[in-house]
């Protein structure tokens, strides 16, 4: 599951998109939550969605639930770098 990079990251790393991971900072660019930013809490590969830190919905019993967002509808604004990800970017 990949997401596109912001313009600054595109220029810096010369890459258009990256597989999304937990702890990446993302901005929603499509849908009803457009413009909201937050940290990726979970990547749910079975349902093909990601969960973002501040995107929650209140249920009728006042319980909050994470909203699932399609990874193609978000843009990565900051990357959590580790040695595997640096190797991927240097290819």
MORA-V538991 format. One record per residue. N is the residue number from 1. RES is the residue in one letter. SS is DSSP state (H for helix, E for strand, L for the rest). PHI is phi in whole degrees, -180 to 180 (none if undefined). D_CENTER is the distance of its C-alpha to the mean C-alpha in Angstrom with 1 decimal. Layout:
# MORA-V538991
n=N res=RES ss=SS phi=PHI d_center=D_CENTER
n=N res=RES ss=SS phi=PHI d_center=D_CENTER
This chain:
# MORA-V538991
n=1 res=X ss=L phi=none d_center=9.8
n=2 res=X ss=E phi=-112 d_center=8.7
n=3 res=X ss=E phi=-135 d_center=6.8
n=4 res=X ss=E phi=-75 d_center=9.1
n=5 res=X ss=E phi=-95 d_center=9.7
n=6 res=X ss=L phi=-69 d_center=11.3
n=7 res=X ss=H phi=-61 d_center=15.1
n=8 res=X ss=H phi=-65 d_center=16.0
n=9 res=X ss=H phi=-69 d_center=14.0
n=10 res=X ss=H phi=-61 d_center=15.4
n=11 res=X ss=H phi=-68 d_center=18.8
n=12 res=X ss=H phi=-70 d_center=18.5
n=13 res=X ss=H phi=-102 d_center=17.5
n=14 res=X ss=L phi=59 d_center=18.9
n=15 res=X ss=L phi=-133 d_center=16.0
n=16 res=X ss=L phi=-85 d_center=14.3
n=17 res=X ss=E phi=-148 d_center=11.2
n=18 res=X ss=E phi=-142 d_center=10.0
n=19 res=X ss=E phi=-62 d_center=9.2
n=20 res=X ss=L phi=-83 d_center=5.9
n=21 res=X ss=L phi=-134 d_center=7.2
n=22 res=X ss=L phi=-63 d_center=7.9
n=23 res=X ss=L phi=79 d_center=8.5
n=24 res=X ss=L phi=-77 d_center=6.1
n=25 res=X ss=E phi=-91 d_center=6.3
n=26 res=X ss=E phi=-130 d_center=4.4
n=27 res=X ss=E phi=-124 d_center=7.1
n=28 res=X ss=E phi=-80 d_center=8.0
n=29 res=X ss=L phi=-112 d_center=10.7
n=30 res=X ss=L phi=-138 d_center=12.5
n=31 res=X ss=L phi=94 d_center=14.3
n=32 res=X ss=L phi=-72 d_center=15.9
n=33 res=X ss=L phi=-100 d_center=13.0
n=34 res=X ss=L phi=-58 d_center=12.9
n=35 res=X ss=L phi=94 d_center=12.7
n=36 res=X ss=L phi=-80 d_center=11.2
n=37 res=X ss=E phi=-122 d_center=9.0
n=38 res=X ss=E phi=175 d_center=8.1
n=39 res=X ss=E phi=-93 d_center=7.1
n=40 res=X ss=E phi=-73 d_center=5.4
n=41 res=X ss=E phi=-91 d_center=8.9
n=42 res=X ss=E phi=-148 d_center=9.2
n=43 res=X ss=E phi=-115 d_center=8.6
n=44 res=X ss=E phi=-96 d_center=11.5
n=45 res=X ss=L phi=-71 d_center=12.9
n=46 res=X ss=L phi=-67 d_center=16.1
n=47 res=X ss=L phi=-94 d_center=14.8
n=48 res=X ss=L phi=62 d_center=12.1
n=49 res=X ss=E phi=-134 d_center=9.5
n=50 res=X ss=E phi=-121 d_center=6.7
n=51 res=X ss=E phi=-113 d_center=8.0
n=52 res=X ss=E phi=-107 d_center=7.1
n=53 res=X ss=E phi=-50 d_center=10.0
n=54 res=X ss=E phi=-97 d_center=12.1
n=55 res=X ss=E phi=-94 d_center=11.7
n=56 res=X ss=E phi=-130 d_center=14.9
n=57 res=X ss=E phi=-131 d_center=17.9
n=58 res=X ss=E phi=-88 d_center=21.5
n=59 res=X ss=L phi=-84 d_center=23.7
n=60 res=X ss=L phi=-66 d_center=27.4
n=61 res=X ss=L phi=-96 d_center=28.3
n=62 res=X ss=L phi=63 d_center=26.1
n=63 res=X ss=L phi=-94 d_center=23.6
n=64 res=X ss=E phi=-94 d_center=20.0
n=65 res=X ss=E phi=-129 d_center=17.5
n=66 res=X ss=E phi=-69 d_center=13.7
n=67 res=X ss=E phi=-89 d_center=12.6
n=68 res=X ss=E phi=-85 d_center=10.8
n=69 res=X ss=E phi=-123 d_center=8.5
n=70 res=X ss=L phi=-68 d_center=8.8
n=71 res=X ss=H phi=-63 d_center=6.2
n=72 res=X ss=H phi=-75 d_center=8.8
n=73 res=X ss=H phi=-97 d_center=8.7
n=74 res=X ss=E phi=-122 d_center=5.7
n=75 res=X ss=E phi=-128 d_center=6.5
n=76 res=X ss=E phi=-76 d_center=5.7
n=77 res=X ss=E phi=-102 d_center=8.5
n=78 res=X ss=E phi=-137 d_center=9.5
n=79 res=X ss=L phi=-103 d_center=9.6
n=80 res=X ss=L phi=-86 d_center=11.1
n=81 res=X ss=L phi=-91 d_center=14.1
n=82 res=X ss=L phi=-140 d_center=16.6
n=83 res=X ss=H phi=-65 d_center=19.5
n=84 res=X ss=H phi=-68 d_center=18.0
n=85 res=X ss=H phi=-71 d_center=15.2
n=86 res=X ss=H phi=-63 d_center=17.9
n=87 res=X ss=H phi=-65 d_center=20.1
n=88 res=X ss=H phi=-66 d_center=17.6
n=89 res=X ss=H phi=-73 d_center=17.3
n=90 res=X ss=H phi=-82 d_center=21.1
n=91 res=X ss=L phi=-63 d_center=22.0
